[in-house]
Amino acid sequence: MQPTGRLLGSGRSADVYEIDEAWVLRRDREGHGDALAEGAVMEFVRRHGYPVPRVRPADSTRTELVMERLHGPTMLDAFGAGRIGAREAGDVLARLLRQLHTVPARHSSTARVLHLDLHPENVILTADGPRVIDWTNTEEGDPGLDWGISAMILAQVAVTDEALAAPARTMLTALLADPSHLTEAGLAEARRRRAANPTMSRREVELLGEAEDLIRSVVS
């Protein structure tokens, strides 16, 4: 187990601790993930030019990931502070998805690397540009699923959070400005996965149909 400094933040299932000014340790509280596999994907996409934190595989374990310390707000925090607009945020998310899907899969000649949780809380806006974090859901597959997941997350916010409904719709519209990336199969599987997500409340699951209708109205 790596020694840790002060606690920098906590997520759904992990805590992030300071190591020094250059590195942090993310420790899984529940022991369900595979930080070594996640780190390997991050290093793979980074070698292909994708903007992710550097990882120190030799210092990581199945439950602990040592990675580059990023300085900057999440996209969501930057939006709340007025540092980025909703349309620009959606444009950035779309660009990050398009860029990721140019990276070939490691184990298939036809699939692509998928993030499967790309939304404003998983993008850090650094001085060197946006960086994508939280690769715990990553898989290899059809890019349409990645677009479906990101669209569904934004649409769910739009139909469940009154305070963020308008900007979430604007982000969604910008994300899907080119609707050709979103497929019927990808959207259907995204809805199925969101319905099965244990972090979803009963109300959120009930509104998945409304969220899907919103997505279809945007791309029609």
C-alpha positions in Angstrom: 0.0 0.0 0.0 1.4 3.4 -1.0 1.8 6.0 1.7 -0.5 9.0 1.3 -0.7 12.6 2.0 -3.8 14.8 2.4 -7.1 13.8 1.0 -7.8 15.8 -2.2 -11.2 14.5 -3.1 -13.6 11.6 -3.0 -15.8 10.0 -5.7 -18.5 7.3 -5.8 -16.1 4.5 -4.9 -12.6 6.0 -4.6 -10.5 8.6 -2.7 -7.7 10.7 -4.2 -4.7 11.5 -2.0 -1.7 13.9 -2.5 1.7 12.3 -3.0 3.5 15.5 -4.1 3.0 18.4 -6.5 3.3 16.1 -9.5 1.5 12.9 -8.5 -1.6 11.6 -6.7 -2.9 8.3 -5.6 -6.4 7.1 -6.3 -7.5 4.4 -3.9 -10.6 2.2 -4.5 -12.6 2.0 -1.3 -14.7 -1.0 -2.4 -12.1 -3.2 -4.1 -14.3 -3.9 -7.2 -12.2 -2.2 -9.9 -9.0 -3.1 -11.6 -6.7 0.0 -11.4 -3.9 -1.8 -13.2 -6.1 -2.6 -16.2 -7.5 1.0 -16.2 -3.9 2.4 -16.0 -2.9 0.3 -19.0 -5.7 1.7 -21.1 -4.8 5.2 -20.0 -1.1 4.8 -21.0 -2.2 3.2 -24.3 -4.4 6.0 -25.4 -1.8 8.6 -24.1 0.8 7.0 -26.4 -1.6 7.7 -29.2 -1.8 11.4 -28.3 -5.0 11.3 -26.3 -5.1 13.8 -23.4 -5.1 11.7 -20.2 -3.0 11.9 -17.0 0.3 10.0 -17.0 0.3 6.8 -15.0 3.1 5.1 -12.9 2.2 1.4 -13.5 5.1 0.2 -11.3 3.7 2.0 -8.3 0.1 1.0 -8.9 -1.9 -2.1 -7.8 -5.3 -3.5 -8.5 -6.9 -1.1 -6.1 -4.5 1.8 -6.2 -3.6 4.0 -9.2 -0.7 6.5 -9.1 -1.2 9.1 -11.7 -0.2 12.6 -12.8 -1.7 15.4 -10.6 -3.8 17.7 -12.8 -4.3 21.4 -11.9 -7.5 22.9 -13.0 -11.3 22.7 -12.5 -13.6 20.0 -13.8 -15.6 21.1 -16.8 -18.7 21.2 -14.6 -17.0 23.4 -12.0 -15.7 25.7 -14.8 -19.2 26.0 -16.2 -20.6 26.9 -12.7 -18.0 29.6 -12.4 -18.8 31.0 -15.8 -15.4 30.0 -17.3 -16.9 27.9 -20.1 -20.3 28.1 -21.8 -22.7 25.2 -22.3 -22.3 25.2 -26.1 -18.5 25.2 -25.8 -18.6 22.4 -23.2 -20.7 20.3 -25.6 -18.3 21.0 -28.4 -15.3 20.0 -26.3 -17.0 16.7 -25.3 -17.8 15.9 -29.0 -14.2 16.7 -30.0 -12.8 14.4 -27.2 -15.1 11.6 -28.3 -14.1 11.9 -31.9 -10.4 12.0 -31.0 -10.7 9.0 -28.8 -12.4 6.9 -31.5 -9.4 7.4 -33.8 -7.4 5.3 -31.3 -7.4 1.6 -32.4 -8.4 -1.1 -30.0 -5.7 -3.2 -28.5 -7.4 -6.5 -29.0 -9.6 -6.1 -32.1 -9.1 -4.8 -35.6 -12.6 -3.4 -35.9 -13.4 -2.0 -32.5 -12.2 1.2 -30.8 -11.3 2.2 -27.3 -14.4 3.5 -25.5 -14.5 5.6 -22.3 -18.2 5.0 -21.5 -18.5 7.8 -18.9 -17.4 11.0 -20.7 -19.3 13.9 -19.2 -18.4 17.3 -17.7 -17.3 15.9 -14.3 -14.7 13.6 -15.9 -13.0 16.4 -17.9 -10.3 18.5 -16.2 -9.6 21.9 -17.8 -5.8 22.3 -17.4 -3.6 25.1 -18.7 -2.6 22.7 -21.4 -6.1 21.8 -22.4 -8.8 19.3 -21.4 -7.7 16.0 -19.9 -10.1 13.0 -19.5 -10.2 11.1 -16.2 -12.0 8.1 -14.7 -11.5 5.3 -17.1 -13.1 2.6 -14.8 -15.8 1.8 -17.3 -13.5 1.6 -20.4 -14.1 -1.1 -23.0 -13.4 -1.8 -26.6 -16.3 -1.7 -28.9 -18.5 0.3 -31.3 -18.1 4.1 -30.9 -21.9 4.5 -31.2 -22.2 3.2 -27.6 -19.8 5.9 -26.3 -21.9 8.6 -28.0 -25.0 7.0 -26.6 -23.7 7.0 -23.0 -22.6 10.6 -23.1 -25.8 11.8 -24.7 -27.9 9.8 -22.3 -26.0 11.3 -19.3 -26.6 14.9 -20.5 -30.2 14.1 -21.4 -30.9 12.6 -17.9 -29.6 15.8 -16.3 -31.9 17.9 -18.7 -35.0 16.0 -17.6 -34.2 15.5 -13.9 -32.4 18.6 -12.7 -34.5 21.8 -13.2 -31.6 24.1 -12.4 -29.3 22.6 -15.0 -32.0 21.6 -17.6 -31.4 24.4 -20.0 -27.6 24.2 -20.1 -27.7 20.4 -20.3 -29.9 20.7 -23.3 -27.5 23.1 -24.9 -24.6 20.8 -24.2 -26.5 17.9 -25.6 -27.3 19.8 -28.8 -23.7 20.8 -29.3 -22.5 17.2 -28.5 -24.8 15.9 -31.2 -24.3 18.6 -33.8 -23.1 15.8 -36.1 -25.6 13.1 -35.3 -24.0 10.5 -37.6 -21.9 9.2 -34.7 -24.9 8.2 -32.7 -26.4 4.8 -33.7 -29.7 3.1 -32.9 -27.8 0.2 -31.4 -25.6 2.5 -29.3 -28.5 4.5 -28.0 -30.5 1.4 -27.1 -27.5 -0.2 -25.3 -26.8 3.1 -23.5 -30.3 3.2 -22.1 -30.1 -0.4 -21.0 -26.9 0.2 -19.2 -28.1 3.3 -17.5 -31.2 1.5 -16.3 -29.0 -1.2 -14.8 -26.7 1.3 -13.2 -27.0 0.8 -9.4 -26.2 4.5 -8.8 -29.4 5.5 -10.6 -32.4 6.4 -8.4 -35.8 5.0 -9.2 -37.0 8.4 -10.5 -34.0 8.6 -12.8 -34.7 5.2 -14.2 -38.3 6.2 -14.7 -37.3 9.2 -16.8 -34.9 7.3 -19.1 -37.7 7.2 -21.7 -38.1 11.0 -21.6 -34.3 11.4 -21.8 -34.2 9.2 -24.9 -37.1 11.2 -26.5 -35.1 14.4 -25.9 -32.0 12.9 -27.6 -34.2 11.9 -30.6 -35.7 15.4 -30.8 -32.2 16.9 -30.9 -31.0 14.6 -33.8 -34.2 14.7 -35.8 
